[in-house]
Amino acid sequence: MGLGKMSRTLLPLFIEGEVVKGFGRGSKELGCPTANYSIEVVRSLPKGLEPGVYYGWAQVDSQAVFKMVANIGWCPFYDNKEMSIETHVMHKFDNDFYGSNLKICILGYMRPEKNFNSLNDLIEAIKEDIRNADSKLQEEQALILKEHKFFSKSHNMIA
């Protein structure tokens, strides 16, 4: 199942905002820590962006730019009532970064959101999403966006 034409025209999508406390289940239940944006940032997403799993680049404060996977939507397994953007930065950080500025560049769409029969099935899907993102982000057109001016210290753009 591919991404609708409307969503494709919105990519790459640049988002910036403060990291807020999420549901606290990424690290604990899933072994996959995620950074969450405030509901205001989520509500600023362009209309027509389809829920699902996306890949791209992420930068915490002014550190290096790392690969990322983001789930945008309602997380059907957890039956969220509000839409969220949950970003897994593919890098081992020493500490949580609540209150940090997170910039993400969403490059592409991997799959729609779906429900899972078990927590283990969800964990396996997340691992596969990370492997797929890792592969896609090694392609030349993806690497070009890693150097985008959006990530430079002097550039400040609020999505």
KEDODREN-540928 format. One record per residue: residue in one letter; x, y, z of N, C-alpha, C, O, CB in turn. Coordinates in steps of 0.02 Angstrom, whole numbers, padded with zeros to 5 digits, always signed. Glycine has a CB too. Layout:
<nodes>
aXYZXYZXYZXYZXYZ...
</nodes>
This chain:
<nodes>
m+00043-00059+00000+00000+00000+00000+00044+00062+00000+00085+00071+00046-00048+00000+00061g+00038+00103-00049+00081+00162-00056+00051+00223-00022-00003+00220+00008+00093+00177-00128l+00087+00276-00027+00067+00339+00002+00026+00377-00049+00042+00379-00108+00129+00381+00025g-00028+00408-00025-00071+00447-00070-00035+00505-00101+00016+00529-00075-00131+00472-00032k-00060+00528-00157-00028+00582-00194-00021+00645-00152+00031+00679-00155-00068+00598-00258m-00072+00662-00113-00070+00722-00071-00011+00719-00023+00027+00767-00016-00136+00731-00033s-00003+00663+00012+00052+00657+00060+00120+00659+00027+00167+00689+00054+00045+00592+00099r+00126+00628-00032+00191+00629-00067+00212+00700-00084+00272+00716-00081+00187+00588-00132t+00165+00743-00100+00183+00812-00119+00205+00852-00058+00234+00906-00066+00123+00846-00152l+00193+00828+00002+00211+00864+00063+00282+00847+00086+00308+00879+00132+00162+00847+00118l+00314+00798+00054+00381+00776+00075+00434+00805+00028+00421+00811-00032+00385+00700+00076p+00494+00822+00053+00513+00817+00123+00477+00868+00166+00460+00923+00144+00588+00826+00129l+00465+00848+00228+00430+00891+00276+00477+00905+00334+00507+00860+00363+00364+00857+00302f+00484+00970+00350+00529+00991+00404+00488+01011+00464+00442+01052+00459+00574+01050+00380i+00505+00983+00522+00468+00997+00584+00518+01014+00638+00571+00983+00644+00423+00937+00605e+00501+01063+00679+00544+01082+00734+00502+01097+00795+00448+01126+00789+00588+01143+00716g+00526+01077+00854+00490+01092+00915+00525+01063+00975+00575+01028+00969+00419+01067+00911e+00497+01078+01033+00525+01053+01096+00503+00982+01109+00446+00963+01094+00503+01099+01154v+00549+00942+01137+00533+00874+01156+00496+00875+01223+00520+00903+01272+00598+00830+01160v+00437+00843+01224+00396+00841+01285+00390+00769+01308+00404+00722+01270+00325+00872+01272k+00369+00760+01370+00359+00692+01396+00302+00660+01358+00249+00689+01348+00344+00693+01473g+00313+00598+01338+00262+00560+01302+00226+00513+01350+00213+00531+01408+00292+00521+01243f+00211+00454+01325+00174+00405+01365+00220+00363+01409+00196+00326+01452+00133+00360+01320g+00286+00369+01398+00333+00332+01439+00336+00258+01422+00357+00218+01464+00317+00340+01510r+00314+00239+01362+00315+00167+01346+00368+00149+01295+00385+00090+01288+00247+00146+01321g+00394+00198+01259+00444+00183+01207+00503+00144+01233+00519+00090+01209+00467+00246+01175s+00537+00172+01283+00596+00139+01310+00577+00078+01351+00606+00024+01344+00637+00188+01354k+00527+00087+01394+00510+00034+01442+00478-00027+01409+00502-00083+01419+00463+00061+01495e+00426-00017+01371+00390-00074+01342+00418-00098+01276+00417-00157+01262+00318-00056+01333l+00444-00051+01236+00461-00068+01168+00537-00072+01156+00558-00096+01104+00432-00018+01122g+00577-00049+01204+00649-00049+01193+00670-00002+01138+00723-00011+01107+00673-00119+01178c+00629+00047+01125+00639+00093+01069+00620+00163+01093+00563+00184+01082+00598+00072+01006p+00667+00200+01124+00649+00266+01150+00626+00313+01095+00654+00313+01040+00709+00296+01187t+00575+00352+01110+00550+00400+01061+00547+00469+01092+00537+00477+01152+00480+00379+01035a+00556+00519+01049+00549+00589+01068+00481+00612+01043+00463+00598+00986+00607+00634+01040n+00444+00647+01084+00377+00669+01067+00373+00745+01063+00404+00781+01102+00327+00643+01118y+00334+00768+01015+00320+00840+01009+00255+00856+01047+00215+00812+01061+00314+00860+00934s+00248+00920+01063+00186+00943+01095+00127+00936+01046+00137+00930+00985+00193+01017+01118i+00068+00937+01073+00007+00931+01032+00002+00990+00983-00027+00983+00929-00055+00927+01077e+00029+01048+01003+00027+01107+00958+00068+01093+00894+00046+01111+00839+00055+01169+00994v+00126+01061+00902+00166+01045+00843+00129+00994+00800+00127+01000+00739+00236+01018+00864v+00100+00943+00832+00063+00892+00795+00006+00924+00756-00006+00907+00698+00036+00837+00843r-00029+00969+00787-00087+01002+00754-00065+01047+00697-00106+01065+00655-00127+01043+00805s+00000+01065+00694+00024+01108+00640+00043+01068+00577+00063+01097+00527+00084+01149+00664l+00038+01001+00581+00054+00960+00522+00009+00979+00464-00049+00998+00474+00046+00884+00539p+00035+00975+00404-00008+00992+00346-00067+00945+00341-00062+00885+00354+00033+00989+00282k-00124+00972+00322-00183+00930+00311-00168+00882+00254-00136+00900+00205-00246+00974+00295g-00192+00822+00260-00182+00773+00207-00122+00728+00217-00111+00682+00178-00175+00808+00143l-00082+00740+00270-00026+00695+00283-00054+00631+00314-00087+00632+00366+00027+00729+00332e-00040+00575+00281-00069+00512+00303-00034+00485+00365+00027+00489+00370-00066+00461+00247p-00072+00456+00411-00041+00423+00468+00002+00365+00444-00014+00332+00394-00096+00398+00518g+00055+00352+00479+00098+00296+00461+00168+00304+00488+00181+00346+00530+00100+00289+00386v+00212+00261+00463+00282+00260+00485+00324+00292+00429+00320+00272+00371+00306+00188+00501y+00363+00341+00449+00404+00379+00403+00478+00373+00423+00494+00352+00479+00383+00454+00401y+00522+00391+00377+00593+00392+00393+00624+00459+00372+00596+00495+00331+00630+00334+00357g+00681+00474+00401+00714+00536+00384+00773+00550+00429+00807+00504+00453+00665+00594+00387w+00785+00614+00441+00843+00637+00481+00818+00675+00542+00765+00705+00541+00889+00681+00438a+00858+00673+00595+00840+00707+00657+00902+00739+00688+00958+00715+00681+00808+00658+00708q+00890+00796+00721+00943+00831+00757+00917+00855+00824+00866+00889+00827+00971+00890+00715v+00951+00837+00877+00933+00859+00944+00978+00918+00961+01039+00913+00958+00940+00802+00998d+00946+00974+00979+00983+01037+00990+01028+01049+00930+01004+01046+00873+01024+01035+01058s+01091+01062+00940+01135+01075+00882+01186+01019+00873+01240+01030+00846+01171+01142+00891q+01168+00959+00895+01213+00902+00888+01214+00877+00816+01187+00908+00771+01191+00845+00936a+01247+00821+00807+01251+00790+00740+01181+00770+00716+01134+00765+00756+01298+00728+00741v+01175+00760+00651+01112+00738+00621+01114+00662+00615+01162+00633+00588+01101+00771+00550f+01062+00629+00641+01058+00556+00642+00998+00532+00603+00950+00569+00590+01056+00530+00714k+01000+00468+00584+00942+00436+00552+00885+00432+00602+00896+00429+00663+00961+00365+00526m+00823+00431+00577+00766+00424+00622+00709+00388+00586+00705+00386+00525+00742+00492+00646v+00665+00361+00628+00601+00333+00607+00548+00369+00649+00558+00380+00709+00597+00254+00617a+00493+00389+00618+00440+00423+00655+00373+00391+00641+00357+00376+00583+00438+00499+00638n+00334+00382+00694+00265+00360+00685+00221+00423+00693+00224+00457+00744+00245+00304+00738i+00182+00436+00642+00135+00492+00645+00066+00462+00643+00047+00429+00595+00147+00543+00586g+00027+00475+00696-00040+00447+00697-00065+00434+00767-00049+00469+00814-00043+00384+00658w-00106+00382+00772-00142+00368+00834-00118+00305+00870-00145+00288+00923-00216+00361+00820c-00067+00271+00843-00041+00210+00875-00098+00163+00893-00114+00156+00952-00001+00228+00938p-00128+00129+00844-00186+00088+00857-00177+00035+00912-00225+00019+00947-00206+00053+00794f-00117+00010+00921-00105-00041+00973-00121-00012+01042-00145-00047+01086-00033-00066+00971y-00107+00054+01049-00119+00087+01114-00184+00128+01114-00202+00155+01166-00060+00132+01130d-00217+00133+01057-00282+00168+01053-00277+00239+01078-00319+00261+01118-00334+00130+01092n-00226+00276+01054-00219+00347+01074-00280+00387+01053-00311+00374+01002-00155+00377+01043k-00296+00436+01094-00353+00480+01079-00332+00542+01039-00372+00572+01005-00388+00501+01143e-00268+00560+01044-00241+00617+01008-00188+00592+00959-00152+00544+00974-00212+00671+01056m-00183+00623+00902-00130+00607+00855-00063+00626+00887-00059+00674+00925-00141+00644+00787s-00010+00589+00870+00056+00605+00896+00108+00596+00841+00097+00563+00790+00072+00560+00957i+00167+00627+00855+00226+00615+00814+00277+00586+00863+00300+00621+00908+00253+00682+00778e+00293+00523+00854+00341+00490+00898+00403+00473+00857+00400+00432+00811+00311+00425+00932t+00458+00507+00873+00520+00501+00834+00570+00458+00871+00588+00472+00928+00549+00570+00819h+00594+00406+00838+00649+00366+00865+00712+00387+00828+00720+00372+00769+00635+00288+00857v+00757+00421+00864+00821+00442+00835+00868+00381+00840+00878+00353+00894+00851+00505+00873m+00895+00362+00784+00935+00301+00780+01007+00314+00803+01055+00312+00764+00935+00273+00708h+01012+00328+00867+01076+00344+00899+01068+00330+00973+01014+00341+01001+01098+00418+00886k+01120+00306+01006+01117+00293+01078+01136+00357+01115+01193+00380+01112+01165+00234+01098f+01087+00386+01150+01099+00446+01190+01109+00425+01263+01081+00376+01286+01040+00497+01184d+01150+00463+01298+01163+00448+01369+01105+00466+01414+01094+00435+01465+01226+00484+01392n+01067+00518+01394+01013+00543+01437+00951+00556+01396+00953+00560+01334+01035+00607+01474d+00895+00564+01432+00834+00588+01399+00847+00659+01375+00891+00693+01402+00771+00584+01446f+00809+00681+01326+00819+00750+01305+00754+00790+01306+00739+00828+01260+00849+00752+01235y+00715+00780+01359+00655+00822+01368+00676+00895+01372+00727+00911+01403+00616+00802+01433g+00638+00938+01340+00654+01010+01340+00702+01029+01285+00712+01088+01273+00682+01029+01407s+00732+00980+01251+00778+00995+01196+00739+01015+01134+00679+01001+01128+00824+00935+01181n+00773+01048+01089+00744+01065+01024+00757+01007+00977+00815+00986+00968+00773+01132+00996l+00704+00980+00946+00711+00925+00899+00690+00949+00830+00635+00973+00820+00669+00864+00921k+00736+00941+00782+00721+00955+00712+00718+00888+00676+00764+00847+00684+00774+01004+00679i+00666+00878+00638+00664+00818+00596+00647+00837+00524+00610+00884+00510+00612+00767+00623c+00676+00799+00478+00661+00805+00407+00633+00738+00386+00668+00688+00385+00726+00825+00364i+00569+00737+00371+00535+00675+00350+00544+00668+00274+00521+00710+00236+00459+00675+00370l+00578+00614+00255+00593+00604+00184+00544+00559+00149+00525+00571+00091+00662+00576+00177g+00524+00506+00183+00483+00457+00148+00439+00417+00195+00445+00419+00256+00527+00410+00110y+00393+00382+00164+00341+00343+00197+00358+00270+00190+00376+00247+00136+00271+00359+00168m+00352+00232+00245+00366+00161+00242+00304+00117+00244+00298+00069+00206+00411+00142+00297r+00257+00133+00288+00197+00090+00293+00142+00127+00331+00156+00174+00368+00214+00023+00328p+00080+00105+00321+00025+00134+00360+00028+00110+00432+00060+00060+00447-00043+00117+00328e-00006+00146+00476-00014+00121+00545-00057+00059+00543-00101+00052+00500-00045+00176+00591k-00044+00014+00589-00087-00045+00594-00087-00068+00666-00044-00050+00706-00064-00102+00546n-00136-00109+00682-00139-00137+00749-00100-00203+00749-00088-00232+00696-00214-00148+00772f-00081-00225+00808-00042-00286+00814-00076-00332+00864-00110-00309+00910+00030-00272+00835n-00067-00397+00854-00098-00447+00898-00064-00450+00966-00094-00469+01016-00096-00515+00866s+00000-00430+00968+00036-00434+01031+00090-00380+01033+00109-00352+00982+00067-00504+01041l+00114-00366+01093+00169-00319+01102+00231-00344+01064+00267-00304+01034+00186-00311+01178n+00241-00409+01064+00299-00438+01029+00295-00425+00954+00346-00410+00922+00303-00513+01043d+00235-00431+00924+00226-00417+00853+00242-00344+00838+00274-00328+00787+00154-00434+00830l+00221-00299+00882+00235-00228+00874+00311-00216+00878+00338-00180+00836+00199-00186+00929i+00345-00246+00926+00417-00238+00933+00453-00263+00871+00501-00231+00847+00442-00277+00996e+00431-00320+00844+00463-00347+00783+00452-00299+00724+00498-00290+00683+00434-00416+00766a+00393-00269+00718+00379-00222+00664+00424-00160+00671+00450-00134+00621+00304-00201+00664i+00433-00136+00733+00476-00078+00744+00548-00094+00723+00581-00053+00692+00474-00056+00819k+00572-00153+00741+00640-00173+00721+00647-00174+00645+00698-00153+00617+00658-00243+00751e+00595-00200+00612+00597-00202+00539+00595-00131+00510+00630-00117+00461+00538-00243+00512d+00554-00087+00539+00551-00017+00516+00620+00015+00522+00641+00052+00477+00499+00023+00558i+00655+00002+00577+00721+00032+00588+00770+00005+00535+00810+00044+00508+00747+00015+00659r+00768-00059+00521+00812-00088+00469+00796-00057+00400+00842-00040+00363+00804-00165+00466n+00732-00051+00385+00712-00022+00320+00734+00051+00314+00758+00073+00262+00637-00027+00310a+00725+00090+00368+00745+00160+00368+00820+00166+00359+00844+00207+00321+00723+00195+00433d+00857+00124+00395+00930+00124+00390+00952+00115+00318+00998+00149+00294+00960+00069+00435s+00920+00069+00283+00936+00055+00213+00918+00114+00169+00958+00136+00128+00900-00008+00190k+00857+00140+00176+00834+00195+00133+00876+00258+00143+00886+00296+00095+00761+00210+00148l+00900+00269+00204+00938+00331+00218+01010+00327+00195+01048+00375+00203+00936+00345+00293q+01030+00271+00167+01097+00266+00137+01097+00283+00063+01149+00286+00031+01125+00196+00148e+01036+00293+00035+01030+00311-00035+01052+00383-00046+01044+00426-00002+00958+00300-00061e+01080+00397-00105+01110+00462-00119+01061+00520-00107+01080+00571-00077+01135+00463-00189q+00999+00513-00132+00951+00569-00125+00934+00582-00051+00917+00639-00033+00887+00554-00164a+00938+00532-00010+00926+00541+00062+00986+00576+00095+00977+00620+00137+00912+00473+00097l+01046+00555+00076+01106+00584+00106+01112+00659+00091+01139+00696+00132+01168+00548+00080i+01088+00680+00033+01090+00751+00016+01051+00792+00067+01074+00845+00088+01061+00763-00056l+00993+00767+00088+00952+00805+00136+00980+00805+00207+00962+00847+00248+00882+00776+00138k+01025+00759+00222+01058+00760+00287+01098+00825+00296+01108+00848+00352+01105+00699+00296e+01120+00854+00240+01161+00915+00242+01118+00978+00232+01146+01032+00223+01215+00912+00187h+01052+00972+00234+01007+01028+00222+01020+01086+00271+01037+01074+00329+00934+01006+00226k+01012+01147+00247+01024+01206+00289+00978+01208+00350+00994+01242+00399+01013+01270+00248f+00922+01172+00349+00877+01167+00406+00914+01145+00469+00897+01165+00525+00820+01118+00391f+00965+01103+00460+01002+01076+00517+01061+01119+00538+01093+01104+00589+01026+01007+00501s+01076+01172+00501+01134+01213+00520+01115+01256+00580+01057+01274+00589+01157+01258+00461k+01164+01272+00621+01153+01308+00684+01119+01376+00672+01077+01397+00711+01218+01318+00720s+01139+01409+00618+01114+01477+00608+01043+01478+00580+01008+01529+00584+01159+01515+00562h+01022+01423+00553+00955+01421+00522+00903+01405+00575+00912+01359+00615+00952+01368+00465n+00850+01443+00577+00797+01431+00626+00730+01435+00591+00709+01488+00569+00801+01482+00685m+00697+01378+00586+00633+01375+00550+00584+01336+00592+00597+01279+00610+00642+01342+00480i+00529+01367+00609+00477+01332+00647+00425+01308+00597+00397+01347+00560+00446+01378+00702a+00413+01243+00598+00363+01215+00552+00294+01228+00579+00245+01208+00547+00375+01139+00542
</nodes>
